[in-house]
Amino acid sequence: MKKSIWRQCTSKRRYRDEHTANHYRKIFERKRGKELDYYWCVYCRGYHLTSAESYMAEIYLLDRSEADCLVMEI
């Protein structure tokens, strides 16, 4: 694994299961008033919290790149 990816992962809090990540997500949303989401990390095999906007932007970019690949194949 690349050192930069590992450093990013280790700088974040790791939650052992989806239930725990979701529990803390709700607590932090109430405290901070900012919408959060969680995702599975393949490097540490746990869950991390992320802001909902950045997570949705990531999904959109992935969808766009997949669509571009399909257009290029045709």
A tleap script that builds the chain and sets N, CA, C and O, in Angstrom:
source leaprc.protein.ff14SB
mol = sequence {
  NMET LYS LYS SER ILE TRP ARG GLN CYS THR
  SER LYS ARG ARG TYR ARG ASP GLU HIE THR
  ALA ASN HIE TYR ARG LYS ILE PHE GLU ARG
  LYS ARG GLY LYS GLU LEU ASP TYR TYR TRP
  CYS VAL TYR CYS ARG GLY TYR HIE LEU THR
  SER ALA GLU SER TYR MET ALA GLU ILE TYR
  LEU LEU ASP ARG SER GLU ALA ASP CYS LEU
  VAL MET GLU CILE
}
set mol.1.N position { 0.850 -1.182 0.000 }
set mol.1.CA position { 0.000 0.000 0.000 }
set mol.1.C position { 0.895 1.244 0.000 }
set mol.1.O position { 1.940 1.278 0.649 }
set mol.2.N position { 0.457 2.258 -0.742 }
set mol.2.CA position { 1.205 3.503 -0.804 }
set mol.2.C position { 1.191 4.192 0.552 }
set mol.2.O position { 0.199 4.146 1.279 }
set mol.3.N position { 2.318 4.838 0.881 }
set mol.3.CA position { 2.420 5.517 2.176 }
set mol.3.C position { 1.407 6.644 2.316 }
set mol.3.O position { 0.849 6.841 3.396 }
set mol.4.N position { 1.159 7.394 1.232 }
set mol.4.CA position { 0.234 8.530 1.323 }
set mol.4.C position { -1.184 8.061 1.632 }
set mol.4.O position { -1.892 8.705 2.406 }
set mol.5.N position { -1.605 6.949 1.037 }
set mol.5.CA position { -2.942 6.418 1.309 }
set mol.5.C position { -3.014 5.943 2.744 }
set mol.5.O position { -3.996 6.212 3.437 }
set mol.6.N position { -1.990 5.239 3.202 }
set mol.6.CA position { -1.971 4.742 4.571 }
set mol.6.C position { -2.020 5.897 5.569 }
set mol.6.O position { -2.719 5.812 6.578 }
set mol.7.N position { -1.282 6.979 5.296 }
set mol.7.CA position { -1.275 8.143 6.183 }
set mol.7.C position { -2.661 8.783 6.245 }
set mol.7.O position { -3.112 9.188 7.317 }
set mol.8.N position { -3.328 8.873 5.108 }
set mol.8.CA position { -4.680 9.442 5.090 }
set mol.8.C position { -5.608 8.595 5.939 }
set mol.8.O position { -6.428 9.122 6.691 }
set mol.9.N position { -5.480 7.292 5.819 }
set mol.9.CA position { -6.343 6.372 6.557 }
set mol.9.C position { -6.049 6.444 8.061 }
set mol.9.O position { -6.980 6.487 8.864 }
set mol.10.N position { -4.793 6.459 8.444 }
set mol.10.CA position { -4.442 6.459 9.865 }
set mol.10.C position { -4.748 7.794 10.535 }
set mol.10.O position { -4.848 7.858 11.760 }
set mol.11.N position { -4.898 8.865 9.749 }
set mol.11.CA position { -5.219 10.162 10.349 }
set mol.11.C position { -6.708 10.284 10.674 }
set mol.11.O position { -7.126 11.228 11.344 }
set mol.12.N position { -7.506 9.325 10.196 }
set mol.12.CA position { -8.950 9.353 10.435 }
set mol.12.C position { -9.315 8.359 11.526 }
set mol.12.O position { -8.602 7.383 11.760 }
set mol.13.N position { -10.428 8.620 12.184 }
set mol.13.CA position { -10.923 7.690 13.195 }
set mol.13.C position { -11.541 6.481 12.501 }
set mol.13.O position { -12.296 6.624 11.540 }
set mol.14.N position { -11.216 5.303 12.994 }
set mol.14.CA position { -11.704 4.044 12.413 }
set mol.14.C position { -12.833 3.490 13.284 }
set mol.14.O position { -12.708 3.402 14.505 }
set mol.15.N position { -13.933 3.120 12.632 }
set mol.15.CA position { -15.058 2.487 13.324 }
set mol.15.C position { -15.124 1.035 12.867 }
set mol.15.O position { -15.041 0.751 11.672 }
set mol.16.N position { -15.273 0.129 13.809 }
set mol.16.CA position { -15.151 -1.297 13.503 }
set mol.16.C position { -16.314 -1.878 12.729 }
set mol.16.O position { -16.152 -2.875 12.025 }
set mol.17.N position { -17.507 -1.260 12.848 }
set mol.17.CA position { -18.653 -1.779 12.110 }
set mol.17.C position { -19.560 -0.635 11.656 }
set mol.17.O position { -19.421 0.506 12.098 }
set mol.18.N position { -20.480 -0.968 10.775 }
set mol.18.CA position { -21.367 0.030 10.183 }
set mol.18.C position { -22.292 0.660 11.230 }
set mol.18.O position { -22.577 1.856 11.170 }
set mol.19.N position { -22.749 -0.133 12.170 }
set mol.19.CA position { -23.642 0.368 13.213 }
set mol.19.C position { -22.954 1.455 14.047 }
set mol.19.O position { -23.549 2.498 14.317 }
set mol.20.N position { -21.721 1.215 14.447 }
set mol.20.CA position { -20.967 2.186 15.248 }
set mol.20.C position { -20.707 3.466 14.450 }
set mol.20.O position { -20.854 4.568 14.977 }
set mol.21.N position { -20.323 3.319 13.182 }
set mol.21.CA position { -20.074 4.488 12.338 }
set mol.21.C position { -21.345 5.326 12.190 }
set mol.21.O position { -21.296 6.554 12.264 }
set mol.22.N position { -22.464 4.668 11.983 }
set mol.22.CA position { -23.730 5.365 11.832 }
set mol.22.C position { -24.131 6.065 13.132 }
set mol.22.O position { -24.665 7.174 13.099 }
set mol.23.N position { -23.877 5.430 14.268 }
set mol.23.CA position { -24.179 6.018 15.575 }
set mol.23.C position { -23.406 7.333 15.766 }
set mol.23.O position { -23.996 8.354 16.122 }
set mol.24.N position { -22.097 7.305 15.531 }
set mol.24.CA position { -21.285 8.510 15.691 }
set mol.24.C position { -21.603 9.552 14.621 }
set mol.24.O position { -21.505 10.752 14.877 }
set mol.25.N position { -21.980 9.106 13.435 }
set mol.25.CA position { -22.384 10.036 12.387 }
set mol.25.C position { -23.563 10.882 12.859 }
set mol.25.O position { -23.572 12.099 12.673 }
set mol.26.N position { -24.545 10.243 13.464 }
set mol.26.CA position { -25.728 10.964 13.961 }
set mol.26.C position { -25.361 11.938 15.075 }
set mol.26.O position { -25.873 13.057 15.116 }
set mol.27.N position { -24.479 11.518 15.974 }
set mol.27.CA position { -24.046 12.392 17.073 }
set mol.27.C position { -23.347 13.633 16.529 }
set mol.27.O position { -23.662 14.753 16.932 }
set mol.28.N position { -22.389 13.436 15.605 }
set mol.28.CA position { -21.650 14.562 15.050 }
set mol.28.C position { -22.532 15.471 14.209 }
set mol.28.O position { -22.320 16.683 14.185 }
set mol.29.N position { -23.521 14.907 13.518 }
set mol.29.CA position { -24.440 15.754 12.743 }
set mol.29.C position { -25.230 16.674 13.665 }
set mol.29.O position { -25.423 17.851 13.359 }
set mol.30.N position { -25.683 16.140 14.789 }
set mol.30.CA position { -26.430 16.978 15.749 }
set mol.30.C position { -25.537 18.061 16.338 }
set mol.30.O position { -25.959 19.209 16.477 }
set mol.31.N position { -24.312 17.704 16.684 }
set mol.31.CA position { -23.384 18.666 17.298 }
set mol.31.C position { -22.966 19.757 16.328 }
set mol.31.O position { -22.999 20.940 16.665 }
set mol.32.N position { -22.572 19.359 15.122 }
set mol.32.CA position { -21.977 20.294 14.171 }
set mol.32.C position { -22.968 20.884 13.186 }
set mol.32.O position { -22.683 21.900 12.553 }
set mol.33.N position { -24.133 20.256 13.046 }
set mol.33.CA position { -25.119 20.746 12.089 }
set mol.33.C position { -24.703 20.541 10.644 }
set mol.33.O position { -25.203 21.225 9.751 }
set mol.34.N position { -23.797 19.611 10.405 }
set mol.34.CA position { -23.300 19.342 9.064 }
set mol.34.C position { -23.590 17.888 8.722 }
set mol.34.O position { -23.345 16.995 9.533 }
set mol.35.N position { -24.109 17.648 7.525 }
set mol.35.CA position { -24.459 16.300 7.112 }
set mol.35.C position { -23.192 15.467 6.853 }
set mol.35.O position { -22.273 15.916 6.169 }
set mol.36.N position { -23.161 14.260 7.407 }
set mol.36.CA position { -22.025 13.374 7.244 }
set mol.36.C position { -22.470 12.047 6.642 }
set mol.36.O position { -23.655 11.715 6.630 }
set mol.37.N position { -21.502 11.306 6.148 }
set mol.37.CA position { -21.745 9.961 5.653 }
set mol.37.C position { -20.578 9.095 6.095 }
set mol.37.O position { -19.580 9.616 6.593 }
set mol.38.N position { -20.682 7.795 5.925 }
set mol.38.CA position { -19.583 6.900 6.257 }
set mol.38.C position { -19.306 5.980 5.079 }
set mol.38.O position { -20.176 5.758 4.237 }
set mol.39.N position { -18.098 5.450 5.025 }
set mol.39.CA position { -17.716 4.568 3.927 }
set mol.39.C position { -16.780 3.477 4.435 }
set mol.39.O position { -16.107 3.649 5.451 }
set mol.40.N position { -16.743 2.368 3.728 }
set mol.40.CA position { -15.883 1.231 4.039 }
set mol.40.C position { -14.492 1.497 3.475 }
set mol.40.O position { -14.349 1.850 2.304 }
set mol.41.N position { -13.485 1.330 4.295 }
set mol.41.CA position { -12.098 1.532 3.873 }
set mol.41.C position { -11.453 0.163 3.652 }
set mol.41.O position { -11.381 -0.654 4.571 }
set mol.42.N position { -10.991 -0.076 2.443 }
set mol.42.CA position { -10.388 -1.376 2.124 }
set mol.42.C position { -9.000 -1.532 2.733 }
set mol.42.O position { -8.500 -2.651 2.845 }
set mol.43.N position { -8.372 -0.427 3.126 }
set mol.43.CA position { -7.011 -0.484 3.657 }
set mol.43.C position { -6.969 -0.911 5.122 }
set mol.43.O position { -6.147 -1.744 5.504 }
set mol.44.N position { -7.855 -0.342 5.944 }
set mol.44.CA position { -7.853 -0.692 7.365 }
set mol.44.C position { -9.003 -1.637 7.719 }
set mol.44.O position { -9.119 -2.086 8.859 }
set mol.45.N position { -9.847 -1.933 6.735 }
set mol.45.CA position { -11.006 -2.815 6.912 }
set mol.45.C position { -11.927 -2.328 8.033 }
set mol.45.O position { -12.364 -3.086 8.899 }
set mol.46.N position { -12.194 -1.029 7.969 }
set mol.46.CA position { -13.097 -0.393 8.919 }
set mol.46.C position { -13.872 0.705 8.216 }
set mol.46.O position { -13.786 0.849 6.996 }
set mol.47.N position { -14.619 1.469 8.972 }
set mol.47.CA position { -15.428 2.558 8.424 }
set mol.47.C position { -14.848 3.897 8.860 }
set mol.47.O position { -14.303 4.018 9.958 }
set mol.48.N position { -14.967 4.907 7.994 }
set mol.48.CA position { -14.566 6.281 8.288 }
set mol.48.C position { -15.747 7.197 7.990 }
set mol.48.O position { -16.599 6.873 7.162 }
set mol.49.N position { -15.794 8.336 8.667 }
set mol.49.CA position { -16.804 9.352 8.389 }
set mol.49.C position { -16.259 10.345 7.375 }
set mol.49.O position { -15.055 10.597 7.322 }
set mol.50.N position { -17.146 10.901 6.580 }
set mol.50.CA position { -16.776 11.918 5.610 }
set mol.50.C position { -17.940 12.884 5.444 }
set mol.50.O position { -19.083 12.550 5.754 }
set mol.51.N position { -17.645 14.084 4.953 }
set mol.51.CA position { -18.744 15.025 4.719 }
set mol.51.C position { -19.569 14.513 3.544 }
set mol.51.O position { -19.013 13.977 2.585 }
set mol.52.N position { -20.857 14.667 3.605 }
set mol.52.CA position { -21.763 14.124 2.593 }
set mol.52.C position { -21.505 14.749 1.227 }
set mol.52.O position { -21.630 14.069 0.208 }
set mol.53.N position { -21.148 16.033 1.186 }
set mol.53.CA position { -20.928 16.705 -0.096 }
set mol.53.C position { -19.749 16.089 -0.835 }
set mol.53.O position { -19.842 15.827 -2.034 }
set mol.54.N position { -18.649 15.855 -0.142 }
set mol.54.CA position { -17.470 15.304 -0.815 }
set mol.54.C position { -17.713 13.867 -1.248 }
set mol.54.O position { -17.222 13.437 -2.292 }
set mol.55.N position { -18.464 13.128 -0.452 }
set mol.55.CA position { -18.769 11.738 -0.786 }
set mol.55.C position { -19.641 11.672 -2.044 }
set mol.55.O position { -19.402 10.844 -2.923 }
set mol.56.N position { -20.644 12.539 -2.128 }
set mol.56.CA position { -21.527 12.551 -3.288 }
set mol.56.C position { -20.779 13.031 -4.531 }
set mol.56.O position { -21.035 12.536 -5.629 }
set mol.57.N position { -19.872 13.972 -4.378 }
set mol.57.CA position { -19.075 14.448 -5.511 }
set mol.57.C position { -18.199 13.320 -6.041 }
set mol.57.O position { -18.026 13.183 -7.252 }
set mol.58.N position { -17.647 12.512 -5.136 }
set mol.58.CA position { -16.825 11.376 -5.529 }
set mol.58.C position { -17.634 10.378 -6.343 }
set mol.58.O position { -17.166 9.889 -7.371 }
set mol.59.N position { -18.837 10.075 -5.892 }
set mol.59.CA position { -19.701 9.132 -6.610 }
set mol.59.C position { -20.043 9.680 -7.989 }
set mol.59.O position { -20.043 8.938 -8.970 }
set mol.60.N position { -20.335 10.983 -8.069 }
set mol.60.CA position { -20.665 11.601 -9.344 }
set mol.60.C position { -19.490 11.482 -10.306 }
set mol.60.O position { -19.676 11.158 -11.479 }
set mol.61.N position { -18.284 11.741 -9.817 }
set mol.61.CA position { -17.102 11.643 -10.675 }
set mol.61.C position { -16.897 10.208 -11.152 }
set mol.61.O position { -16.544 9.988 -12.311 }
set mol.62.N position { -17.111 9.242 -10.285 }
set mol.62.CA position { -16.981 7.846 -10.687 }
set mol.62.C position { -18.012 7.503 -11.759 }
set mol.62.O position { -17.690 6.834 -12.741 }
set mol.63.N position { -19.237 7.955 -11.575 }
set mol.63.CA position { -20.279 7.694 -12.561 }
set mol.63.C position { -19.945 8.336 -13.904 }
set mol.63.O position { -20.158 7.735 -14.956 }
set mol.64.N position { -19.425 9.548 -13.862 }
set mol.64.CA position { -19.066 10.244 -15.102 }
set mol.64.C position { -17.949 9.518 -15.821 }
set mol.64.O position { -18.005 9.371 -17.041 }
set mol.65.N position { -16.928 9.055 -15.098 }
set mol.65.CA position { -15.812 8.378 -15.752 }
set mol.65.C position { -16.262 7.049 -16.346 }
set mol.65.O position { -15.782 6.659 -17.411 }
set mol.66.N position { -17.178 6.346 -15.677 }
set mol.66.CA position { -17.711 5.098 -16.217 }
set mol.66.C position { -18.508 5.389 -17.486 }
set mol.66.O position { -18.421 4.645 -18.463 }
set mol.67.N position { -19.277 6.463 -17.470 }
set mol.67.CA position { -20.076 6.839 -18.657 }
set mol.67.C position { -19.157 7.184 -19.810 }
set mol.67.O position { -19.437 6.813 -20.949 }
set mol.68.N position { -18.048 7.898 -19.537 }
set mol.68.CA position { -17.090 8.249 -20.580 }
set mol.68.C position { -16.484 6.998 -21.188 }
set mol.68.O position { -16.283 6.934 -22.401 }
set mol.69.N position { -16.189 6.001 -20.363 }
set mol.69.CA position { -15.619 4.752 -20.856 }
set mol.69.C position { -16.605 4.042 -21.775 }
set mol.69.O position { -16.216 3.487 -22.803 }
set mol.70.N position { -17.874 4.061 -21.401 }
set mol.70.CA position { -18.884 3.413 -22.231 }
set mol.70.C position { -19.014 4.106 -23.582 }
set mol.70.O position { -19.166 3.451 -24.613 }
set mol.71.N position { -18.952 5.431 -23.570 }
set mol.71.CA position { -19.052 6.185 -24.825 }
set mol.71.C position { -17.860 5.878 -25.714 }
set mol.71.O position { -18.022 5.740 -26.926 }
set mol.72.N position { -16.667 5.767 -25.144 }
set mol.72.CA position { -15.460 5.497 -25.918 }
set mol.72.C position { -15.494 4.091 -26.519 }
set mol.72.O position { -14.948 3.870 -27.600 }
set mol.73.N position { -16.136 3.130 -25.824 }
set mol.73.CA position { -16.196 1.767 -26.330 }
set mol.73.C position { -17.111 1.646 -27.532 }
set mol.73.O position { -16.886 0.794 -28.392 }
set mol.74.N position { -18.139 2.478 -27.612 }
set mol.74.CA position { -19.115 2.416 -28.702 }
set mol.74.C position { -18.490 2.998 -29.919 }
set mol.74.O position { -19.125 3.056 -30.972 }
savepdb mol mol.pdb
quit
